[in-house]
């Protein structure tokens, strides 16, 4: 299993703080059936700056340590960039790192309670560079929960999304779990990843999330998510079902 979203590199954001933390996370990931992780440190989120070349170097050093410690895990370079106006310019100047440095897929993070006005235009500009933007954890964005048609519009115009495993398992509450399932129902997500930060409160939950997907949707959907994760790290095209709008539920017989 491939985990596309993880804060496993020590001491550079709010994920693992020490090398021992990172190694503990690596071992937990392996115990859940993960063999490959894309390290995605925060970038330009108002607190952390982690640019392309430094991430690539840190990932190389961590892989060397994993080999030394005989942990059967491969870590690939990635980045979780908060959406900002100069994103495309910084990509062109070598500061932005695509997933596994293939120049095909780019993680984009929204603020937790809003979707900036310039989002649609920026995602269009990213796609104009031959990249596919992947919106991370949309299920935890309160603006999208309130108005899921915003996400439908972005996906319909070519963006992809990634749901967090622990959202499906209920760690963030029933409302976010339900919205996660709604997004899968509506073909508005394309891959599941851990967004793990540690081995306690923000752990992997990949095995449990996979079991929930298999139980709710069957093996075909689970395989689709796994195959998309493989496609993303190899820079290949992903499989996308036709997006649908999230169905509004009736309340006392009235919309």
N, C-alpha and C positions, 0 to 999 in steps of 0.2 A: 504494500500500500504506500502511496505517495501522499505526503502532507505538504500542501503548497503554502501554508501560512503559519509561521512559528517564530517566536522571539527567543531563540536559543543561544545566540551569540552573547557571551558574557560582558556585562558592564557598559553597554552602549545605549540601552533604553530602559523601559520599565519591565523588561523580561528578566532572563537569568542575570544575576548580579556577579556571580563568581564562576570560575571554571568548574568548580565542583557542582554548582547549580546546573550548569550546562550539561555536564556528564550525567547527572541524575536524570535530567529531562530526556537525554538521549536514550538512556536505558529504559525509561518508562515508555518511550515511543516504540522501541523495539519490542517490548513486552506486549504491545497492542497490535503488533503486526506491521508497523511502519518500517520500511527499509530505506526510504529517501525523504529528506526534509528540505524544503526551500526556506532558508533563513531570510526573514523579511523584517528587518529593523525599521522602526519608525523614522520618517524623514519629513521635515518641514511641518510638524504638527504643533508648532508653537513652543516646543520644549526640546526636541531632539533634531539634530542634523546628522544624517549618515549618508554620505555620498558614495557613488559607484565604486571608485577605486579602493577606498578604505574597506568597504564591505567585501569585495573580492579577496583582498588580502587576509582579512580576519577569517573568512570562511576557509581559505586554504590552511591557515594555522590551526583552525579547529578540526578540520579533517585529519591533519597530521596527528593531532592529539587522540582522536578517535581510533586511529590505526594503532597508535602506541598502547592505548588502553584496551584494545581488542573489542571495541564496541562495533557490531556489524551494522553500521548506519552510514549513509552517504549524505552530506549536506551540500546543497547547491546555493548559489548566490541569488538573492532577490531583495526587494525593498517595498515598504508600505508607505507610499507618499500621500500625505494629506493634499487634497485638491487645492491648487493655487494658480493664479493667473499666468505665472512664468513657467509652468510645468513643461510645456513643449520646448521652449527655448532652452531650459536647463537639460532636457533630454538631448537636444542637438549639441550642447556644449560638453556633454559627457558626465553630467552630475547624476542623472537618473538611470537607474538600473532596471532593466526588464527582468522578468522571471527567468532564471537560469541564463541570463545574458544572451537570449536568442534574438532580441529585437523584434519580438512578435507579440508578447503579452505584457501589459503593465498594470500593476495594482494601483487603484485609486481609492482613497478613503475620504468619506464625507465627515463633516462635524456631526456629533451624535444627535443633534436636535434640528438640523436644517440641511437643505440642499441649496448651495449657492446659486444665484441667478445666472451666472455664467457657465453653469455645468454643461448644459446641452451643447453650447458652442465649443467648449474646451474638449469634450469627448469627441466631437466632430473633428477638431483639429488633430487630436491624437490619432484618430483613424486615418486622417489624411497623410500621416507619416508611415502608414502601413502597419500600425499597431492596433491591437484589440485591447481596449480598456476593460479591466475586470473590477467592478465595484465590490469592495469587501464589506462583509457583514451588513447588508442593507436591512436585514431583519431587526437590527438593533437601532435603527435610525427612526426617531419618533415622528419626523415629518413624513417619512415613507409609510409608516404604520397608519398614519392619519389619512394619507392620500396615496395609495399604492399605484394609482394611474401614472404618477410621476415616474416610477420605476418602469412600468410597462412601456412608457414612451421611450425611455433611454435604451431599454433592451430591444425594443422594436426597431430602433435605429442603429443597432449593431453592438451595443455594450453587452458584456457578460457580467455575471455576479457570482460571488462565493459566499455560501452560508457557513456559519460557525457550528462545529459539531456540538459544543456545549449549549448552544441555543436550542438544538433539537432535543437534548436530554433534559431541558428544563432548568438549567442553572441560572438563566436570566429571567425566569418567571414564566407563568402560563401564557401570558399575552404574547411574548416573543416566541415561545415554542409554537403557539398556534399560527402566528404570522409566518414562521419558517415553513410550516407544513402548507400553508396557503400558497407560498411562493413556489414550492415544489409542484403543487397541484396545477398552478397556472403556467408552468414551464418558464418561470422567471428566475431560475437559478440553474447553474451549470456544473457546479463542483462544490464539494464539502471539504473543509479544512479545519484544523484545530484552533488556530490563533492562540496556541498555548504560550503562556508566559512563565509558568512554574509547574510544580507537581502537586500543588495544594489547591488554591482557589481557582486558578486558571489553567487547569491541566488539559490533557489531550482529548479524552472522551471519544476518540475516533472509533474504537471498537463498539461502544454502546450506540453511537449515532448510526453506524453501519447496520446494526441489528434493528434499530427503529425504522430505517429506510427500507430494509428488506421486508420487515413485517408489514409496513404500511403500503408499500408500492411494489414489492417484488424484486427479484434479482435483476431484471432488465434495467430498472432505474439505477440500482446500485452499480451495476457494471458500467452504465453510461457515465456516471460520475467518476468512476475509477479510470475509465478510458480517457475522459476529458483531462484528468490530472496528468496522465501520461502524455497526452498530446501537447499540453501546455509546456511541460518541461522540455519536450523535444522540439517545440516551435511548429508543431503540425496543426492542421485545422481541427477544431472541436466539432462535436455533433450538437446541434441545437434544435430542439423541438420548437414549433411555432408558438411564440408567446401569446398568452391569453390575459385578459384583465382579471384581477382578483375579484371573485364574486362577492357582492355586498350581501350580507345576511339580512333576512327579514326580521323585524322586531315587532312582535304582536301583530303580524300580518301586514305591517306597513313598512315600506322601504325607508 
